[in-house]
């Protein structure tokens, strides 16, 4: 009898410990969602900026000049990958590697010195070779002025990365969002003045892009200096470069996956095809508002809990929460993609709606890749990222060469999806070998397949426009949510985390 009582007591204690651990995990994950939600609110500003600027550029630039503007932005993002040196990830990794606050501040101030130097180097070298770069980027040396504007943007965007990284490392999501909203507001106001009022065309649009990070840097740099000082710690440079530099070739590979299709379309089709594809891609990239919220919160959260014994369980839970949220948003956007394009652009852009669902699916795969990559970062085996991203990029290049001449922008969209799918699978395999995490990706895949099946059903049975389409789409969304709940693809555990997050909303934006 005594032994039975002791067994009962032990069972009760074990159950209580498990319950306490589950509550602690729910609290931790809800804090992650809290910061992700704040970043998401800020990203709505990006969405509003896109909604304002897309019709402005579509009407005042037209398909051909909008395509050229897109090529210029592509070039800016390419050079930015080189100049940042992978420090986005390296600074946060080494910030949490040290417990001493002085060492942490030294990591940030050293990063500011390094990225300022690389930004200056990119600007000076680029200006010296602006005509050859113009020939390479635009197919004509007559666009050297556009190249010069882009290079100024590269310099400012490189330096301003450090204040943004610092705010992420400190989990100051609210301050991050306010600074980013200021950047976006400057771009929108600048675009309306330079493009709509002064009619400066592509040059005006590019100067507006430069104005945003310039304002953010002017606001953030004095405060950053007060917080971290100006120390340069040479001994931190090599370890951060060793961690970050592998992200440069992998970043270029991701650049190829994201943007090289525009170059293929330009060379193998024309600027009009680039413009259509780019606008459809931009609509599909609305999902990035959600994806970026996760991406901005994820590294800080992953490294801050890495010493916990239940860290692998927490990482796996993030994937399940991510799959539910991102796929749901993508499903809704896909159902209304034609209506969105019709609302923001002239009728000549309506064919762009065909690429939107494929772009959405591609970014779901990309988000999975980001979640999976935590394993190689915790193991400090970032060189594997080069292999995975490089392989996906080579696949993308080869497929684009094969399919774009025959299928145009639809070939580019399918190639993007296949390549991002390969990226996610490759990172899952490699990362699991470095750091084992019980992801159970089958459930996330089932959520994606359910949404895809209902979308295809909707495209077959719903009218293309009007009230009938809207009513049918809302019905499909209801069926999707009911199926998730009834099939237990969204479990009570995930529901508990979301409920805990909802209770934490009054603390939005505070570090924790």
PyMOL commands that set and color helices and strands:
alter all, ss='L'
color gray80, all
select helices_A, chain A and resi 2-84+87-97+101-128+130-138+141-169+173-197+201-228+234-244+246-268+271-304+311-335+337-344+347-372+374-378+383-434+441-461+466-486+492-503+505-507
alter helices_A, ss='H'
color red, helices_A
deselect
rebuild
show_as cartoon
